[in-house]
Amino acid sequence: MEHVNDTEKTNAGQDEMRDKRWAIVSIASIPLIMTLGNSMLIPVLPLMEKKLDISKMQSSLIITVYSIVAIFLIPIAGYLSDRFGRKIVIIPSLILAGVGGVISAWAAWKMNDPFTLILIGRILQGAGAAGAAPIVLPLVGDMFRRDSDVSATLGVIETSNTFGKVLSPILGSLLAGFIWFLPFASIPVFCLISVLAIIFLVKKPKDDKKGPDFKTFLKNTKEVFRQHARWLIAVFVIGAILMFVLFAVLFYLSSVLEDRYHYHGVKKGFILAIPLACLCLSSFITGKKIKDNMVVMKWITFIGLIISGASVLAVSFSDQFIYLTVVFLICGIGIGAGLPCLDALITQTIEKNVRGTITSFYSSMRYIGVAAGPPVMAFFMKSSIMIMFMILAVCCVVAAIMAFVSIKPNKENEQEKNPAHSPV
């Protein structure tokens, strides 16, 4: 009888996943587009430096301002999504991101000295990203009854995110090959497609109710941190470190491929896509395998961090092209394995009424890593690149220790039907 019930639950879950497949695709378009909006510019930065007559540090700001704005606005967007609903926050945010792209593209096209206005456009894009991509995680948590379906969908979402990073260097280089500011102009088009998909294909959950007022929300949030502060803070820091390592490495690779090996345009984009493709595949497989097993999530995160740390440290042994490509490929696998585990640990454990806020704190920490990576790497590329890679390796080791010490799944509670009340 128990076996029959399990089978019925599995079939019901498969039906739910199948019925919501277009909603999943629509939601997955958000992190894909927001990733394109940032990562697509990385391979184009050396070209922008020439066109705008700016330094490496200034060009890194085109990436960094986008992330800095998002860092501060994401928690606000998270609260608003808990209070008023996910879609009502996501749709205006996508529109705002599109407007930011229009401003940056217009400035690059029409102005003689467009750098400042380009940054203003990027700030608006960052504000839009703050209310779009981070709200995807709690939205997925709201959509499904089974935690294994949540994990599998989060794997798809993280894969979409990383696929955006795979596609970014190729698409960015290809577009810039026609007109150097075309990557800016493409963002409004992508945002419009995503807005229409969210409006027509993502249905509001049946049990979606207006969230608590600010006083109650604050009380609930404090209670969540009181119960789960140790492992939540560890997950936040680990997410920031993984994105810091990833974007520092991407900035370094983009510069080295152009300056040392003289790869330009689409060819450079394809080379940058190799480690990112491994990251994407790693995220997809991990999301499929972890289901709702939090012990597995912990150990995959730990092992992924060790792999990433060893990879960036290995850069010091050689600067040959093939060697660097293989080393960063392995680094991508480690980072890709860890990200869906962190997503699932938070989404499956935190109650719905504060899920948007808690995941937004996590997303803010990830954006801190994104913002810090390029300028820190640009600074050390002027002095000692080996010190930079040692710093990245140490960061990975620290994150691995935090995962080992602070994330402690309670095996007895893993099988409970509602893990929102079970400690990690």
MODAUR-V89397 format. One record per pair of residues at least 6 apart in sequence whose C-alpha atoms are under 7 Angstrom apart, sorted by sequence separation. I is the first residue (numbers start at 0). J is the second residue. D is the distance in whole Angstrom. If there is no record, write none. Layout:
i=I j=J d=D
i=I j=J d=D
//
This chain:
i=48 j=54 d=6
i=107 j=113 d=6
i=143 j=149 d=6
i=175 j=181 d=6
i=256 j=262 d=5
i=257 j=263 d=6
i=289 j=295 d=6
i=48 j=55 d=7
i=106 j=113 d=5
i=174 j=181 d=6
i=175 j=182 d=6
i=289 j=296 d=6
i=80 j=88 d=6
i=174 j=182 d=6
i=346 j=354 d=7
i=379 j=387 d=6
i=79 j=88 d=7
i=140 j=149 d=6
i=314 j=323 d=7
i=412 j=421 d=6
i=48 j=58 d=6
i=106 j=116 d=6
i=107 j=117 d=7
i=139 j=149 d=6
i=106 j=117 d=6
i=171 j=182 d=6
i=256 j=267 d=7
i=376 j=387 d=7
i=76 j=88 d=7
i=103 j=116 d=6
i=345 j=358 d=7
i=409 j=422 d=6
i=44 j=58 d=6
i=103 j=117 d=4
i=409 j=423 d=6
i=102 j=117 d=7
i=408 j=423 d=4
i=310 j=326 d=5
i=407 j=423 d=6
i=103 j=120 d=5
i=310 j=327 d=7
i=406 j=423 d=7
i=102 j=120 d=5
i=103 j=121 d=7
i=310 j=329 d=6
i=311 j=330 d=7
i=100 j=120 d=6
i=310 j=330 d=5
i=99 j=120 d=4
i=99 j=121 d=6
i=307 j=330 d=4
i=99 j=123 d=5
i=100 j=124 d=7
i=306 j=330 d=6
i=37 j=62 d=6
i=99 j=124 d=5
i=307 j=333 d=5
i=96 j=123 d=6
i=97 j=124 d=7
i=306 j=333 d=5
i=307 j=334 d=6
i=95 j=123 d=6
i=96 j=124 d=4
i=95 j=124 d=7
i=96 j=125 d=7
i=304 j=333 d=6
i=303 j=333 d=4
i=304 j=334 d=7
i=96 j=127 d=4
i=303 j=334 d=6
i=95 j=127 d=5
i=96 j=128 d=6
i=303 j=336 d=6
i=93 j=127 d=6
i=303 j=337 d=6
i=92 j=127 d=4
i=92 j=128 d=7
i=300 j=336 d=7
i=299 j=336 d=7
i=300 j=337 d=4
i=92 j=130 d=5
i=93 j=131 d=6
i=299 j=337 d=6
i=92 j=131 d=6
i=300 j=340 d=7
i=89 j=130 d=6
i=88 j=130 d=6
i=89 j=131 d=5
i=296 j=340 d=5
i=85 j=134 d=7
i=277 j=328 d=6
i=281 j=332 d=5
i=285 j=336 d=6
i=293 j=344 d=7
i=76 j=129 d=7
i=85 j=138 d=6
i=274 j=327 d=6
i=278 j=331 d=4
i=282 j=335 d=5
i=286 j=339 d=6
i=68 j=122 d=6
i=72 j=126 d=7
i=76 j=130 d=5
i=274 j=328 d=4
i=277 j=331 d=6
i=278 j=332 d=5
i=281 j=335 d=5
i=282 j=336 d=5
i=285 j=339 d=7
i=273 j=328 d=7
i=277 j=332 d=6
i=281 j=336 d=5
i=65 j=121 d=5
i=69 j=125 d=5
i=73 j=129 d=5
i=275 j=331 d=6
i=278 j=334 d=7
i=279 j=335 d=6
i=282 j=338 d=7
i=61 j=118 d=6
i=64 j=121 d=7
i=65 j=122 d=5
i=68 j=125 d=6
i=69 j=126 d=6
i=72 j=129 d=6
i=73 j=130 d=6
i=77 j=134 d=6
i=274 j=331 d=5
i=278 j=335 d=4
i=282 j=339 d=6
i=64 j=122 d=6
i=68 j=126 d=6
i=65 j=124 d=6
i=66 j=125 d=6
i=69 j=128 d=7
i=61 j=121 d=7
i=65 j=125 d=4
i=69 j=129 d=5
i=142 j=204 d=6
i=51 j=114 d=7
i=350 j=419 d=5
i=315 j=385 d=6
i=348 j=418 d=6
i=349 j=419 d=5
i=347 j=418 d=6
i=348 j=419 d=4
i=347 j=419 d=6
i=348 j=420 d=7
i=107 j=180 d=6
i=348 j=421 d=7
i=104 j=180 d=6
i=312 j=388 d=6
i=311 j=388 d=6
i=312 j=389 d=6
i=104 j=183 d=5
i=103 j=183 d=6
i=104 j=184 d=5
i=311 j=391 d=7
i=312 j=392 d=6
i=311 j=392 d=6
i=100 j=183 d=5
i=101 j=184 d=6
i=308 j=391 d=7
i=309 j=392 d=7
i=100 j=184 d=6
i=308 j=392 d=4
i=100 j=186 d=6
i=101 j=187 d=7
i=100 j=187 d=6
i=308 j=395 d=5
i=176 j=264 d=6
i=307 j=395 d=7
i=308 j=396 d=6
i=97 j=186 d=6
i=98 j=187 d=7
i=97 j=187 d=4
i=305 j=395 d=7
i=173 j=264 d=7
i=304 j=395 d=5
i=305 j=396 d=6
i=172 j=264 d=5
i=173 j=265 d=5
i=304 j=396 d=7
i=97 j=190 d=6
i=172 j=265 d=5
i=241 j=334 d=6
i=304 j=398 d=7
i=305 j=399 d=6
i=33 j=128 d=6
i=304 j=399 d=5
i=94 j=190 d=7
i=169 j=265 d=6
i=172 j=268 d=6
i=93 j=190 d=6
i=301 j=399 d=5
i=33 j=132 d=7
i=169 j=268 d=4
i=168 j=268 d=4
i=169 j=269 d=6
i=93 j=194 d=7
i=168 j=269 d=7
i=301 j=402 d=6
i=29 j=131 d=7
i=30 j=132 d=5
i=301 j=403 d=6
i=29 j=132 d=6
i=168 j=271 d=6
i=90 j=194 d=6
i=168 j=272 d=6
i=297 j=402 d=7
i=166 j=272 d=7
i=165 j=272 d=5
i=234 j=341 d=6
i=26 j=135 d=7
i=297 j=406 d=6
i=165 j=275 d=5
i=164 j=275 d=6
i=165 j=276 d=5
i=161 j=275 d=7
i=162 j=276 d=7
i=294 j=408 d=6
i=293 j=408 d=6
i=161 j=278 d=7
i=162 j=279 d=6
i=161 j=279 d=5
i=158 j=279 d=5
i=292 j=413 d=7
i=242 j=365 d=6
i=246 j=369 d=6
i=250 j=373 d=6
i=158 j=282 d=5
i=157 j=282 d=6
i=158 j=283 d=5
i=239 j=364 d=5
i=243 j=368 d=4
i=247 j=372 d=4
i=251 j=376 d=7
i=34 j=160 d=6
i=38 j=164 d=6
i=42 j=168 d=6
i=83 j=209 d=6
i=235 j=361 d=5
i=238 j=364 d=7
i=239 j=365 d=4
i=242 j=368 d=5
i=243 j=369 d=5
i=246 j=372 d=5
i=247 j=373 d=5
i=82 j=209 d=6
i=83 j=210 d=6
i=238 j=365 d=5
i=239 j=366 d=7
i=242 j=369 d=5
i=246 j=373 d=6
i=31 j=159 d=5
i=35 j=163 d=5
i=39 j=167 d=4
i=43 j=171 d=7
i=82 j=210 d=4
i=154 j=282 d=6
i=155 j=283 d=6
i=236 j=364 d=7
i=239 j=367 d=6
i=240 j=368 d=6
i=243 j=371 d=6
i=244 j=372 d=7
i=27 j=156 d=5
i=30 j=159 d=7
i=31 j=160 d=5
i=34 j=163 d=5
i=35 j=164 d=7
i=38 j=167 d=6
i=39 j=168 d=6
i=42 j=171 d=7
i=43 j=172 d=6
i=81 j=210 d=5
i=82 j=211 d=6
i=154 j=283 d=5
i=235 j=364 d=6
i=239 j=368 d=5
i=243 j=372 d=5
i=247 j=376 d=6
i=30 j=160 d=5
i=34 j=164 d=6
i=42 j=172 d=6
i=31 j=162 d=7
i=39 j=170 d=7
i=40 j=171 d=6
i=154 j=285 d=7
i=27 j=159 d=6
i=31 j=163 d=5
i=35 j=167 d=5
i=39 j=171 d=5
i=43 j=175 d=7
i=154 j=286 d=4
i=12 j=145 d=7
i=153 j=286 d=7
i=154 j=287 d=6
i=220 j=353 d=6
i=219 j=353 d=7
i=151 j=286 d=5
i=12 j=148 d=7
i=150 j=286 d=6
i=151 j=287 d=5
i=151 j=290 d=6
i=150 j=290 d=5
i=150 j=291 d=7
i=40 j=182 d=7
i=210 j=352 d=6
i=39 j=182 d=7
i=147 j=290 d=4
i=147 j=291 d=5
i=146 j=291 d=6
i=244 j=391 d=6
i=36 j=186 d=6
i=240 j=394 d=7
i=240 j=395 d=7
i=32 j=189 d=6
i=32 j=190 d=7
i=237 j=398 d=5
i=29 j=193 d=7
i=28 j=193 d=6
i=25 j=193 d=7
i=233 j=401 d=6
i=233 j=402 d=7
i=25 j=196 d=5
i=26 j=197 d=7
i=25 j=197 d=6
i=233 j=405 d=6
i=25 j=200 d=7
i=230 j=405 d=5
i=229 j=405 d=6
i=230 j=406 d=5
i=22 j=200 d=5
i=21 j=200 d=6
i=22 j=201 d=5
i=157 j=339 d=6
i=154 j=339 d=6
i=153 j=339 d=6
i=153 j=342 d=7
i=153 j=343 d=7
i=150 j=343 d=6
i=146 j=347 d=6
i=140 j=346 d=6
i=41 j=250 d=7
i=137 j=346 d=6
i=136 j=346 d=7
i=42 j=253 d=6
i=41 j=253 d=7
i=137 j=354 d=6
i=137 j=355 d=5
i=134 j=355 d=6
i=137 j=358 d=7
i=136 j=358 d=7
i=42 j=268 d=7
i=133 j=359 d=6
i=133 j=362 d=6
i=81 j=352 d=6
i=81 j=353 d=6
i=81 j=355 d=6
i=80 j=355 d=6
i=81 j=356 d=7
i=78 j=355 d=6
i=77 j=355 d=5
i=78 j=356 d=5
i=77 j=356 d=4
i=74 j=356 d=6
i=77 j=359 d=5
i=74 j=359 d=5
i=73 j=359 d=6
i=74 j=360 d=6
i=73 j=363 d=6
i=70 j=363 d=4
i=69 j=363 d=7
i=70 j=366 d=6
i=69 j=366 d=7
i=70 j=367 d=6
i=66 j=366 d=5
i=67 j=367 d=7
i=66 j=367 d=7
i=66 j=369 d=6
i=67 j=370 d=6
i=66 j=370 d=5
i=63 j=370 d=4
i=62 j=370 d=7
i=59 j=373 d=6
i=59 j=374 d=6
i=56 j=374 d=6
i=56 j=377 d=6
i=55 j=377 d=7
//
